[in-house]
């Protein structure tokens, strides 16, 4: 896999791509270019900005973070702002956007270059984030809600590409660790899930309109 990623890096750089890490001040100067990429991404996905656990394009927020950018012959075609742990051991991507007609392998290139940059800066871990619902199974010991979650993971492409997200992240051979959200049992759980979904989507209207 590392050999494949190195090949992608060489291929995209031969095609005119370059990587740059912008400081928070440098990122602010590039906001017009980043906004262009973000707006094109949202239009192509036919979606709107989210929030809470998902990054959103907010210049006041992004001004606090370094931003990794990929340029193609000088123009920004992808970017991601970075989170850094307080002890500077862990690095993670927050908001990530790219142009609709992206060069094949662009996101692999961006991730590979960020990881390489992080290693050079002394970071020990790169956090790929969540793979929602991927840990649930349908077996004799599974609870009713666990079975529902597993079914959504397997057949919920209309709502979210759960399986595709997990599959993409698997290529980096991550060390998966379970994460849970505690909730009262019974009928309280659907209400909690609906509340979180609305929070991420910016309200009930955001859930309906994607």
Backbone torsions as a table, in degrees:
resi	resn	phi	psi	omega
1	UNK	NA	-40.8	177.9
2	UNK	-63.5	-37.1	178.0
3	UNK	-64.1	-40.3	178.7
4	UNK	-63.4	-42.4	179.7
5	UNK	-64.9	-40.5	177.5
6	UNK	-62.2	-36.9	177.6
7	UNK	-65.0	-39.7	177.9
8	UNK	-64.5	-42.2	178.9
9	UNK	-59.4	-47.2	179.7
10	UNK	-63.3	-41.8	-177.9
11	UNK	-62.7	-46.0	-177.9
12	UNK	-71.5	-33.1	177.7
13	UNK	-70.3	-33.5	173.9
14	UNK	-66.3	-28.5	-179.8
15	UNK	-82.7	1.2	176.4
16	UNK	103.4	10.5	179.3
17	UNK	-87.8	149.7	176.0
18	UNK	-144.1	155.5	-177.7
19	UNK	-113.6	141.7	178.1
20	UNK	-144.6	137.3	174.5
21	UNK	-103.3	117.1	-178.5
22	UNK	-94.2	136.4	171.0
23	UNK	-69.1	164.9	176.5
24	UNK	-52.4	-41.5	178.0
25	UNK	-65.6	-42.9	178.9
26	UNK	-65.4	-34.9	178.8
27	UNK	-64.8	-38.8	179.8
28	UNK	-60.9	-38.2	178.6
29	UNK	-66.3	-24.9	-177.9
30	UNK	-96.0	3.3	-175.7
31	UNK	-54.0	-40.1	178.2
32	UNK	-58.5	-41.2	177.5
33	UNK	-67.6	-41.9	-179.6
34	UNK	-65.6	-38.8	177.7
35	UNK	-61.8	-40.0	178.4
36	UNK	-60.2	-45.1	179.2
37	UNK	-64.8	-44.9	-178.6
38	UNK	-62.1	-45.5	-179.9
39	UNK	-63.2	-39.1	178.7
40	UNK	-65.7	-39.3	178.8
41	UNK	-63.5	-47.4	-179.7
42	UNK	-61.8	-42.4	-179.7
43	UNK	-65.0	-41.7	-179.5
44	UNK	-66.3	-38.7	-179.7
45	UNK	-80.8	-8.3	-177.1
46	UNK	53.2	49.2	-178.6
47	UNK	-135.0	178.4	179.2
48	UNK	-124.8	170.3	179.5
49	UNK	-63.3	140.4	175.4
50	UNK	-101.2	-159.4	-179.8
51	UNK	-170.8	-166.4	178.8
52	UNK	59.7	-97.7	-177.6
53	UNK	-88.2	-4.0	179.3
54	UNK	-117.0	139.1	-179.7
55	UNK	-67.0	152.6	177.2
56	UNK	-137.6	155.1	-180.0
57	UNK	-81.5	101.8	178.4
58	UNK	-136.0	110.9	-173.4
59	UNK	-60.0	-35.7	178.9
60	UNK	-65.0	-34.9	178.2
61	UNK	-75.7	-49.1	-176.1
62	UNK	-64.8	-21.9	-178.6
63	UNK	-65.0	-10.3	-178.3
64	UNK	-95.0	-0.9	-170.3
65	UNK	-129.5	151.9	168.0
66	UNK	-69.3	150.9	-178.0
67	UNK	-128.8	126.4	175.6
68	UNK	-88.3	131.7	179.9
69	UNK	-127.9	148.2	171.1
70	UNK	-114.2	128.8	176.9
71	UNK	-111.5	146.2	172.6
72	UNK	-120.7	109.1	-176.8
73	UNK	53.2	41.4	173.9
74	UNK	97.4	-23.3	-177.3
75	UNK	-94.4	137.7	178.0
76	UNK	-68.8	127.9	178.1
77	UNK	-120.2	-9.6	177.2
78	UNK	-161.0	151.7	176.4
79	UNK	-156.5	161.6	175.9
80	UNK	-155.0	134.2	172.5
81	UNK	-89.0	153.7	-171.2
82	UNK	-116.0	140.4	169.5
83	UNK	-99.0	140.3	176.3
84	UNK	-125.8	133.7	178.8
85	UNK	-69.1	158.0	-177.4
86	UNK	-60.3	-31.9	179.6
87	UNK	-89.5	4.1	178.8
88	UNK	57.0	36.5	175.8
89	UNK	-104.6	-23.5	-174.5
90	UNK	-126.4	139.4	-178.0
91	UNK	-126.0	143.5	-179.9
92	UNK	-150.3	153.2	175.4
93	UNK	-90.1	139.5	176.5
94	UNK	-105.1	-95.2	177.4
95	UNK	-80.8	134.7	179.6
96	UNK	-138.1	126.7	-178.5
97	UNK	-138.6	152.8	178.5
98	UNK	-150.7	161.0	-178.7
99	UNK	-71.0	150.1	-176.8
100	UNK	-60.0	-39.4	-178.0
101	UNK	-91.5	47.6	-174.1
102	UNK	-63.6	145.7	174.0
103	UNK	-64.3	134.5	178.0
104	UNK	-53.5	133.6	-179.7
105	UNK	89.0	3.5	-174.4
106	UNK	-60.0	-45.3	-176.9
107	UNK	-70.5	-35.1	174.0
108	UNK	-61.0	-41.7	178.5
109	UNK	-61.3	-46.7	-179.2
110	UNK	-61.3	-47.2	179.6
111	UNK	-62.3	-45.1	-178.5
112	UNK	-61.2	-41.8	-179.4
113	UNK	-70.2	-37.0	176.8
114	UNK	-64.5	-44.2	179.3
115	UNK	-61.9	-42.5	179.0
116	UNK	-63.7	-43.2	177.4
117	UNK	-61.7	-44.6	-179.5
118	UNK	-61.7	-41.6	178.0
119	UNK	-61.6	-40.3	178.6
120	UNK	-66.7	-24.6	179.1
121	UNK	-90.4	1.0	176.6
122	UNK	94.7	6.5	177.1
123	UNK	-73.8	144.0	-177.1
124	UNK	-99.1	-27.3	-174.5
125	UNK	-130.9	145.8	169.8
126	UNK	-118.7	118.8	-177.0
127	UNK	-90.4	117.1	-179.0
128	UNK	-83.1	-3.7	179.5
129	UNK	84.0	-164.8	-172.1
130	UNK	-84.7	160.3	166.7
131	UNK	-129.5	80.6	-169.7
132	UNK	-53.9	136.9	173.5
133	UNK	68.0	3.4	-173.1
134	UNK	-76.4	-10.6	-177.3
135	UNK	-94.1	0.0	-176.5
136	UNK	-89.6	144.8	-179.9
137	UNK	-130.3	156.0	173.9
138	UNK	-102.9	104.3	177.3
139	UNK	-145.2	-176.7	-174.2
140	UNK	-62.6	-28.9	-176.6
141	UNK	-93.6	-2.8	-175.5
142	UNK	-71.6	140.9	174.7
143	UNK	-76.1	169.6	179.8
144	UNK	-60.4	-44.0	-179.3
145	UNK	-69.7	-31.3	176.2
146	UNK	-64.7	-38.3	177.9
147	UNK	-65.9	-40.7	177.6
148	UNK	-61.6	-45.2	-179.9
149	UNK	-61.3	-41.1	179.5
150	UNK	-65.0	-38.7	178.7
151	UNK	-66.6	-40.4	177.5
152	UNK	-63.6	-40.8	178.9
153	UNK	-61.4	-42.1	-176.1
154	UNK	-78.8	-30.2	-170.6
155	UNK	-130.6	14.7	-174.8
156	UNK	-99.5	32.4	-177.1
157	UNK	-59.4	-26.9	-179.4
158	UNK	-67.4	-23.6	-178.9
159	UNK	-96.2	-40.5	-175.6
160	UNK	-169.0	146.0	-177.5
161	UNK	-85.7	67.8	-176.3
162	UNK	-59.6	-50.6	-176.4
163	UNK	-66.5	-39.8	179.8
164	UNK	-64.1	-37.9	178.8
165	UNK	-64.0	-45.7	178.5
166	UNK	-62.5	-44.1	-179.0
167	UNK	-61.6	-41.8	180.0
168	UNK	-62.7	-45.1	-176.6
169	UNK	-70.6	-25.7	179.7
170	UNK	-61.4	-27.6	-176.4
171	UNK	-63.9	-20.2	178.9
172	UNK	-91.5	4.6	178.7
173	UNK	51.9	58.5	-177.5
174	UNK	-76.1	163.7	171.1
175	UNK	-95.8	101.4	-175.3
176	UNK	-75.5	139.2	176.2
177	UNK	-132.6	132.1	-177.5
178	UNK	-68.7	144.2	174.4
179	UNK	-132.7	135.7	-175.4
180	UNK	-128.4	155.0	171.8
181	UNK	-114.8	119.4	-178.0
182	UNK	-78.3	137.7	179.4
183	UNK	-150.5	150.1	171.9
184	UNK	-58.8	152.6	-179.3
185	UNK	-78.8	-170.8	176.0
186	UNK	67.6	-143.0	-174.4
187	UNK	-76.5	-6.5	178.0
188	UNK	-70.0	-29.0	-174.6
189	UNK	-62.0	-48.1	179.2
190	UNK	-58.2	-37.9	178.2
191	UNK	-65.0	-39.4	178.3
192	UNK	-65.7	-42.2	178.7
193	UNK	-62.9	-41.9	179.0
194	UNK	-63.9	-39.0	179.8
195	UNK	-65.4	-42.4	179.9
196	UNK	-66.5	-41.6	178.9
197	UNK	-60.6	-42.3	178.3
198	UNK	-66.3	-37.0	179.3
199	UNK	-64.1	-44.5	179.2
200	UNK	-65.1	-38.4	-173.3
201	UNK	-88.7	0.5	179.4
202	UNK	78.5	32.6	179.3
203	UNK	112.2	168.4	-178.6
204	UNK	-60.2	-38.5	179.1
205	UNK	-59.7	-35.2	178.8
206	UNK	-67.5	-31.8	177.1
207	UNK	-65.7	-44.0	-177.6
208	UNK	-69.2	-39.3	-175.4
209	UNK	-93.7	10.1	-177.8
210	UNK	69.9	NA	NA
